[in-house]
């Protein structure tokens, strides 16, 4: 590991920044891990989209439909593909703390930079229970841990966040809550100690320029961007350089894509379904590997795919993919 356990917070401040994505896990038609597809998607994000980091085996990665062995193999594929070019986070979510420990220990030994762990969804219904769960995990691993705070489980209050931040390897929060007030309170409480990322691209420019955030961890960076067209990267870097007019102009240009996202991929299953198939089909429309989903996720209908493709074409994103492919062929010739 690149840092000692007691240095996790300081190391995280140097690494957990910029525009990161979270890829779905790709499977084959016969329901096996698509190792080549997973590697190709990460390589696309690194070499063609120039993203700053990646989080694998999250909610969009269908971790809850995978065996521990499959999850570990995806972690290994990420490390083998990245080759140290970008930092990596592995999802080690598990209801059983000892299984979470096994997953985190494997991630650490494989060469992952940090792990992320979702609050358990059964029994952990008060501050003491949540704290005891994470204390048990933290005592048994050295790798830095990012907490995934969502309303799907027991929400982490500012009071609990302060307690958790005393654990030496708790070094970040991924905020998946729907209202801004809890995140504001969280920043005020522990923002100087750990990195905070709001899991939503739409408010990122505000969070970056007004709230002082430095880190976006969300799936939009690989959905909104294609080779030769990287507006999320561009507006983030413009804002950080002090050119807010340019940043605002670029950020506003993404509104058509945000509208398509809101229609097809509402946050955290708000439409009554986990929209993983929609994310994978979107990826297929822009030249990435998509593939099937696993139960209990449901596939899209052919009619829904036609409608979604038309929506994406109307934004001009698909045309940008084709234009970029044409330029690549010309350079190759």
N, C-alpha and C positions, 0 to 999 in steps of 0.2 A: 504494500500500500504506500502511497506517496506522502502520507502524513501519519502522525501518531493520533491515537484516539483523543487525547486531551487537546489536540490542535485542530480538531475537525471544524469547529466554528470559524477559526481564522482562515483555514484553507478554503472553506466554502465561500468566503467573501471574495476570494480571488478567482473562483471558478463558476459559481452559480450566478451568471450574468449573461446578457444578450438574448438572442432569439433561439429558443429550443423547441423541438417538436416532439410529439408522441405518436408513434406509428402503430397502426393495427398489426396484429400477427397474421401472416398469410398461411393459408392451408391449401393443400392440393384437392383435386376433385374427389379423391378417395379418402379424404379427411385425415391426411397426414400433415406433419409440419412441412411447409414448402421452404426448405432451407435456402435454396437459390433465390427464391422470391424475397424472403426476408433480408438476405444480404444485398440484393439488388436495390431494394427500397432505401436501405440505409446508405448505400453508396451514392444513390441519387441525391439524398439529402446533404451528404457531405461534399461531393465533388461538383454537383450541378446547382444546388441551391445555397451552398456555403453557409449552412446553419451552424450555430455555435455549440449545440449539444443535442442529445437525444435521450428520451425516457422510454424504455421498453417494458412490456408486460404490465401495462396499466389497465384501466377500465376499457379503453378502446382496444387494448390488446387482448381482450377476452381472457384475462388471467383466470377467471372463475370457471372457465370451461376447459382448462388445461390441467394436465397432470404436473406434479412437481418436476418430473424428469423432462417434460417438454419445456417447461419454463426455464429450467437450467440450461437446456440446449440453446434456446433462443438467446440467453445471456451470453453463452460462448460464441454464438454466431456474431453477435454485436461486437464483442471484443475482437474477434478475428477480422471482422470487416473494417472496423474503425482504425485499427492499428495505431492507436494513440493520437489520431488526428483531431478528435473532439472528445470532450468528457462525456461520460455515460452514467445514467441512473437506471437501476433495475428495480422494477416493482416486486416487492417481497411480501405482498399482502396475504395474510392468512388469519383465519379465526383462531387457530391454535398457535400460541406464542412459540412453542418449540419448533413447529414447522416454519414459522417466520424466521426463526434463528437459523435453521438449516439453509433456507434459501439465501439469507443474508451472508452467511459464512461462505456459501458457494460463490456468490457474487463477488465477495471480497477476494477469494482465492483466484477467481477467473480474471480479475483485473478491472472490475467495475469501479468507478470513482465514488459513487454514493448509492444508497438504496432509498426507496420510498415505501412507506408502510401506511396503509389505510387503517383507521380506527376499527377494531373488531365490531361486528354488527349484532352479536348476541352476548348478553350478560353485561357488557360494558355500558352501563346506563347511568353512571355517576362518575364524578371526577376521580375518586379514589380508585375505582376499578380500571379506568383508562390509564391512570398514572402507573398503577401496578403492572399492567400489561406491558407498557413501554419500558418501564424500569427493568423488568425481567429480560426483555429483548436486549436492551442497551448493555446490561451487565455481561451478556454472553457474546457480544460482537464488538469489534473495534471500528468498523466502517461507519462513516457519517450517515445519519438517518434524516431524511426529509419526511415530515408528517403530512399526510393528505387529509385535509379537513373538509368534510362535506356534510350536507344536511341529510344524506342517506344513512349516516350513522349518528352516533352521539356527537353533537357539535362540540368542538374544543373552544371553550370560553377564554377570555383574556386571563382570568384567574388561573385556569388550568394550564394555559400556554406558558405562563410564568413559571409554574412548577416544572413543566416538561423541559423548559429551556435550561434548567439547572443540571439536567443529565448531560454529561460531557459530549456525547456524540450526536445529540439533537442539533442540527445545523440549518434547518430550513423548513418552511411551510409552503405547501401548495394549497392555495385557497380555492375551493370549489363551491363557495357559498353564493347565494343569489343576490344578496343585498350588500351594498358597500359599507354600511356602518360597522359590521363585525371586523372587516378587514382594516378599517381605519383604527379601530380600537386595538387590533392586534399589532399593527405597526407601532402605535404609541407605546404599547406594553413591552414588546421585545424586538422591534425593528432594528435596533442598534446591535443586537446580539446575533440574530439569525437572518438569513435571506428570506424574503417573502415574494411569492409569485402568484398573481391572480390568474386562475385558469380560464382566461377569456381574452381573446385578442381585441375585441371591440373597445374596451376602455384602456388599452395599453398605453396609448400616447398620453392620455391624461395621467395615468399612473406613473408614467416615466417622467413627465415634465413637471407635474404638480406635486405628486406624492413621494417622489424620490425613488420609486422602484427601479431596479436595474435588470430584471429577469422576467421573461415571458416563457412559460412552460405550458404548451397547448398544442392541439393538433392542427390548428389553422395554418401555421407556416408551411406545411407541405401540401395543403389543399389550395391555398391562395396563390402559391408561387410556382413558377415553372422555369426551366432553364432560360436565362436571358431576361426574366421578368421576376424580380424579387422585391416587391414593394414593402413588405413587412420589414425586411432587413433595411431597406432604404430609408423608410421614415424613422425607424429607430435610430439609425446612425446620424441622420440629419438632426434629429432632436438632441442627441448627445453632443453634437458639434455646435449646438446653439442656433441652428437655422430652423426656427419654428415655422416660418412661412412655408418653406419647402416641405417640412415634415407634415404640416397640416394638409397641404395640397395632396401629397401622396396618400396620406391616411384617408382623406375624404374620397379618393378615387376608388377605394375598396368597398364602398357602400353597396354597389350592385352584388358583389360576391357575398357580403354579409347578409343581404336579403335572401339569397339562395340558401345560405347556410341556415338561416333562421327558419326557412320553410321546411328543409329536409333533415336537418340535424340539430334539433333542439337539445339544449344542455341536459345531460344526465338523465335521459329517458323521460323528459317532461311530456312527451306526446303519448306515453303509454307503451313505448317500445324503445329498446336500446338501438339507436340508429347506426349500428356498425356496418350493416350491409350498404347503407347509403354512403358511408365514408369510403368503403372499399370500391364501390362503383364510381364514385367521384374520382378516385385515384386511377381507375382504369381509363376514365375519360381524358386524363391528362398524362397518360403514358407510363403510369406506375403499375405495379402488380397489385391486384385486388384479391379476387378469388372468393370462395364461399365463406360463410360464417358457421358457427357451431350453435347448437341448441343450448339455451333457450332463445337465442336470437333468431329472427325470421328473415328469410330472403326477400328481396324486392320483387314485385311483379314486373313483367315485361313492360306493361303500360307505364308503371311508375318510372322505370328506367328511361323510357322514351321521353317522358315529361321532364325528368331531371336533366337529361342530356340537352334538351332544348333550352332549359333554363340556363345551363352553363354556357351553351353556345351564344346565348343572347348577351352574356357579359363580355364576350370576346376572349375568354380564357382559353378555350379550345383552339381558336385560331392562332393564339400566341404559341401554343404547343406545336402546331403544324408549321408555323413560320420558323420557329427555332429548329425543327427537324430539317427543314429545307436548307437552312443556312449551314447546318452541320454536314449535310450531304455535299453541298458545294465546296466546303473546306476540304472534305475528304477527297473529292475529285481533283 
